[in-house]
Amino acid sequence: NMDARTQTAWGTVQTVISVAIRSRSGIFGGSGNGPQGQITASPQVYAAYIRFAGFTVGRARGNFYFMPSDMYEPHYHASSSTGEVQLAYTASFGNGFSATIALEDRTDFGYDQRANRINFAGGGVTPGGATFPARDVAVIGNLRVDQAWGAAQLMAAYTPNSMLTSQAGNPNPIITVSKAGWAVGGGLMINLPMLAKGDRLYLMAAYADGAIDFTHSRYPNGNTSHGRLMGGMRVQYSNLVLYSPAANVVSSAASKSFSIAAIFRHYWTPTLRSSFAVSYLDVKAPGVQSIQNWYTAGGIKGTTAYAVGANLVWSPTRGFDIGLELAYRKVNNKLTAVGPVWGSAGAPNTIGVKQNPDMFFGRIRVQRTF
């Protein structure tokens, strides 16, 4: 970590760099499709930005986010440990009030920004491949107040959702599909020094239409990079569903979602703390997807999911954490009435696989920050 500040005649120039080098073992270190016991190691840039005269340029915390990264694995609310590439301006009005407007490159979150395909061809329906977006830039704004009692924030987001795709079975011509998405949210943080110094309660809620990556982190039924860990049906929702009702015609429909979350941080002693988290997510697929045969065309009405978790972290010295986290997740996938029975001979790929999976997991982490 580096935080260098230089005073100038026009204000302070702040330069922040945060790089993490980590190695992970066990199932959380494996890939979604490959061996689940492999070990992964990777350097990652958490932050790299310059702040001057109210402007922030570079990779910094997303301006829609509010919840802290107290848990080792993300829950069902918008969050990211690596920040967003952005150009932002923050105006401070005094007495703790501020407003921010930002342009954010959401390429890092392309898994949600991409569009799923449903292809109508020859009277039948077949699942199509995913279509990734053009390099869209999201517009984010927030209003925030910080006081002795805590903080509150209102935020909104707009994303163009521009896709380059083609009609099923016909690579030409290339068709551009655009359907804007938006999200709104609110967060509240309350300081609780009457319980213990540093104690805080965080609350957040968000709703999205065609911008569901602002309500959760990529996968409703897995973590940010491993969608199959829960041992059940994998659903990777996207901002849009593209469908081809006729030759060389591609239409789009937006997914909708909302999430609510709470985190309570408590210090048992000055060096021993815990965080308790609970979150709930509801994703509704657009009608064109929900009326299709779920087994052959990916038809699904939506998904609800919730997660609860707690950790215990000991910090014997500043910047050194030894922690244990335990959590539980549950997902309910709402399939359409069309199609074979789950787990039947008509749907052989589902035999032995949970339609509504759940999981317990535990994790130990030792971290040193310089």
LINQUI-V442382 format. One record per residue. N is the residue number from 1. PHI is phi in whole degrees, -180 to 180 (NA if undefined). NEAR is the number of other C-alpha atoms within 12 Angstrom. D_FIRST is the distance of its C-alpha to the first C-alpha in Angstrom with 1 decimal. Layout:
BEGIN
<<N,PHI,NEAR,D_FIRST> <N,PHI,NEAR,D_FIRST>>
END
This chain:
BEGIN
<<1,NA,18,0.0> <2,-139,17,3.8> <3,-134,17,6.8> <4,-106,17,9.9> <5,-129,16,13.3> <6,-129,16,16.7> <7,-83,13,20.1> <8,-130,11,22.8> <9,-67,9,26.4> <10,-109,10,25.4> <11,122,14,22.5> <12,-84,17,18.8> <13,-99,22,16.7> <14,-112,24,13.1> <15,-123,25,10.6> <16,-123,26,7.5> <17,-133,25,5.6> <18,-138,26,4.4> <19,-125,21,6.6> <20,-113,21,8.7> <21,-117,18,11.6> <22,-137,19,14.4> <23,-133,19,18.1> <24,-123,24,20.5> <25,-120,19,24.2> <26,78,19,27.3> <27,-63,28,28.5> <28,-75,32,25.2> <29,-96,26,24.1> <30,-89,24,27.3> <31,-91,24,28.2> <32,-65,24,30.5> <33,-109,17,33.4> <34,-100,16,32.9> <35,-59,18,32.8> <36,-88,21,31.3> <37,-106,17,30.5> <38,-72,18,28.4> <39,-107,18,24.9> <40,-121,19,22.1> <41,-138,15,18.9> <42,-157,13,16.5> <43,-81,14,13.2> <44,-147,18,12.2> <45,-89,25,10.2> <46,-84,25,9.5> <47,-152,30,8.9> <48,-163,29,9.8> <49,-147,30,12.0> <50,-119,29,13.9> <51,-124,29,15.7> <52,-156,26,18.9> <53,53,20,22.3> <54,90,24,21.7> <55,-92,27,20.6> <56,-122,33,17.5> <57,-129,31,17.4> <58,128,31,15.3> <59,-96,34,13.7> <60,-141,34,13.2> <61,-55,33,14.7> <62,-61,43,18.4> <63,-82,44,20.8> <64,-89,49,23.3> <65,-75,42,21.1> <66,-138,37,21.6> <67,-70,44,21.3> <68,-78,33,18.1> <69,-94,25,16.8> <70,-80,34,18.3> <71,-100,38,20.2> <72,-70,36,19.2> <73,-114,36,21.6> <74,-69,40,22.3> <75,-103,44,25.5> <76,-89,49,27.9> <77,-154,51,26.1> <78,-66,49,24.0> <79,-164,36,20.3> <80,-164,40,17.5> <81,-86,29,14.0> <82,-99,28,13.3> <83,75,33,14.5> <84,-126,35,17.2> <85,-72,31,17.8> <86,-154,33,19.5> <87,-125,31,21.3> <88,-133,35,21.6> <89,-130,26,23.2> <90,-116,25,23.1> <91,-104,23,26.0> <92,-101,18,26.0> <93,-105,15,29.5> <94,91,12,29.1> <95,58,12,29.6> <96,87,19,26.6> <97,-92,20,27.9> <98,-152,24,26.1> <99,-140,29,26.7> <100,-129,32,24.6> <101,-125,29,26.0> <102,-146,35,24.0> <103,-107,30,24.7> <104,-122,35,22.7> <105,-84,32,23.1> <106,-94,38,23.8> <107,-58,24,24.2> <108,-61,29,21.7> <109,-109,36,24.1> <110,-62,34,27.2> <111,-63,31,28.6> <112,-91,40,29.7> <113,-74,46,30.4> <114,-68,44,32.8> <115,-115,41,36.4> <116,-79,41,38.6> <117,-118,38,42.1> <118,-123,42,45.5> <119,-104,39,48.3> <120,-102,29,51.9> <121,-145,22,54.2> <122,59,13,57.9> <123,84,11,58.2> <124,-106,17,55.6> <125,-128,26,51.9> <126,-133,26,49.3> <127,-70,27,45.5> <128,-101,27,43.8> <129,-76,22,40.5> <130,-77,29,37.4> <131,-119,34,36.8> <132,-88,31,33.4> <133,-82,34,32.9> <134,-67,24,32.7> <135,-78,21,29.4> <136,-75,28,29.8> <137,-116,29,27.6> <138,-88,38,27.5> <139,-103,33,28.1> <140,-121,36,26.3> <141,-139,33,27.2> <142,-147,32,26.6> <143,-119,29,28.0> <144,-139,32,26.1> <145,-134,27,27.0> <146,-121,23,25.0> <147,-134,18,27.3> <148,-63,15,27.6> <149,-78,19,29.0> <150,151,23,26.2> <151,-155,28,25.6> <152,-143,32,27.5> <153,-147,34,26.9> <154,-115,29,29.3> <155,-141,36,28.1> <156,-146,35,29.9> <157,-141,39,29.3> <158,-135,33,31.5> <159,-134,38,31.3> <160,-70,30,34.1> <161,54,43,34.3> <162,-94,30,36.0> <163,-123,34,37.2> <164,-108,25,39.1> <165,-148,37,41.5> <166,-145,31,45.1> <167,-71,31,48.0> <168,-54,33,48.5> <169,75,20,50.3> <170,-140,18,50.4> <171,-69,13,47.4> <172,-125,15,49.0> <173,-85,16,48.7> <174,-74,17,45.0> <175,-113,24,44.8> <176,-97,24,42.2> <177,-121,31,41.6> <178,-130,29,39.7> <179,-150,30,39.4> <180,-67,29,37.0> <181,-123,36,35.0> <182,-148,36,33.7> <183,-151,38,32.0> <184,-134,37,31.9> <185,-161,37,30.2> <186,-149,37,29.7> <187,-138,36,27.4> <188,-139,32,27.9> <189,-124,30,25.8> <190,-119,27,27.8> <191,-75,25,26.7> <192,-127,20,28.8> <193,-66,17,28.6> <194,-68,13,32.2> <195,-88,17,31.2> <196,-169,19,28.2> <197,-62,18,25.4> <198,95,25,22.5> <199,-68,28,25.0> <200,-148,32,24.9> <201,-121,31,26.9> <202,-112,35,25.7> <203,-132,32,28.3> <204,-152,41,28.2> <205,-140,37,30.9> <206,-149,42,31.0> <207,-132,34,33.8> <208,-139,37,33.8> <209,-130,35,36.5> <210,74,41,35.6> <211,-150,48,31.8> <212,-73,50,31.3> <213,-71,52,27.7> <214,-92,50,27.1> <215,-114,51,28.7> <216,-162,51,27.1> <217,-101,37,24.8> <218,66,38,27.0> <219,-112,39,29.3> <220,-66,53,31.5> <221,-116,46,32.6> <222,-166,40,29.6> <223,-96,34,25.8> <224,-67,35,23.8> <225,-128,26,24.7> <226,-134,30,27.7> <227,-83,30,30.7> <228,-112,31,33.3> <229,-68,38,32.0> <230,-82,32,34.3> <231,72,29,37.3> <232,-143,28,39.1> <233,-60,36,39.7> <234,-98,32,36.7> <235,-123,40,36.5> <236,-113,39,34.0> <237,-71,45,34.8> <238,-129,47,34.2> <239,-58,51,34.3> <240,-127,50,37.7> <241,-114,47,40.6> <242,-98,46,42.6> <243,-143,39,46.3> <244,-114,34,49.2> <245,-74,22,52.4> <246,-156,20,54.3> <247,-58,22,54.1> <248,59,24,51.5> <249,-125,24,50.5> <250,-127,32,47.1> <251,-112,30,46.4> <252,-140,37,43.4> <253,-140,33,42.8> <254,-98,37,39.7> <255,-82,45,38.2> <256,-126,37,37.6> <257,-159,41,35.4> <258,-146,39,34.3> <259,-143,41,32.0> <260,-134,35,31.6> <261,-153,39,29.0> <262,-145,35,28.3> <263,-134,37,25.7> <264,-115,34,26.4> <265,-108,35,23.8> <266,-131,31,25.5> <267,-100,26,24.6> <268,-72,19,27.3> <269,-141,18,26.0> <270,-58,18,23.0> <271,-114,23,21.3> <272,-127,27,23.0> <273,-136,30,22.7> <274,-137,33,24.0> <275,-125,35,23.8> <276,-119,34,27.0> <277,-128,39,27.0> <278,-143,32,30.0> <279,-150,37,30.2> <280,-138,33,33.1> <281,-134,42,33.5> <282,-130,34,36.6> <283,-117,45,36.9> <284,-112,39,40.2> <285,-76,39,41.2> <286,-66,31,43.4> <287,-57,23,47.1> <288,-64,33,47.6> <289,-87,42,45.4> <290,-73,30,46.8> <291,-94,25,50.4> <292,-87,30,50.0> <293,-60,26,50.8> <294,-66,34,47.7> <295,-82,31,48.3> <296,-97,26,49.2> <297,-127,30,47.4> <298,75,36,44.4> <299,-67,38,46.0> <300,-154,38,44.3> <301,-79,30,44.6> <302,162,34,41.2> <303,-143,38,38.9> <304,-118,35,37.9> <305,-152,39,35.2> <306,-142,36,33.7> <307,-144,38,31.1> <308,-132,31,30.7> <309,-163,35,28.1> <310,-150,33,26.8> <311,-137,33,24.2> <312,-134,32,24.0> <313,-124,35,20.7> <314,-108,28,20.7> <315,-122,24,17.9> <316,-65,18,19.5> <317,-148,16,16.6> <318,-62,15,13.5> <319,82,16,10.8> <320,-128,18,13.6> <321,-120,26,15.6> <322,-123,26,19.0> <323,-138,28,20.6> <324,-126,27,23.7> <325,-126,30,24.5> <326,-126,27,28.1> <327,-153,29,29.1> <328,-137,30,32.2> <329,-132,35,32.8> <330,-140,35,36.1> <331,-126,34,37.1> <332,-120,30,40.5> <333,-97,35,41.5> <334,-96,28,44.4> <335,-81,31,46.5> <336,-76,27,49.4> <337,-75,17,53.0> <338,-82,21,53.7> <339,118,23,53.3> <340,-71,21,54.0> <341,-72,20,53.4> <342,-58,27,50.0> <343,78,20,50.4> <344,-100,15,53.9> <345,-63,13,55.5> <346,-73,14,55.1> <347,-130,19,51.3> <348,-62,15,50.9> <349,-70,19,47.2> <350,-101,22,46.7> <351,-67,18,48.7> <352,82,17,46.6> <353,-110,21,43.6> <354,-75,24,42.8> <355,-73,30,43.4> <356,-122,30,41.5> <357,-77,30,38.9> <358,-145,30,36.9> <359,-159,26,34.5> <360,-106,20,33.1> <361,-150,27,29.9> <362,-129,23,27.9> <363,-151,27,24.5> <364,-118,23,22.7> <365,-135,25,19.0> <366,-119,22,17.2> <367,-135,24,13.4> <368,-124,19,11.1> <369,-116,18,7.5> <370,-110,16,6.1>>
END
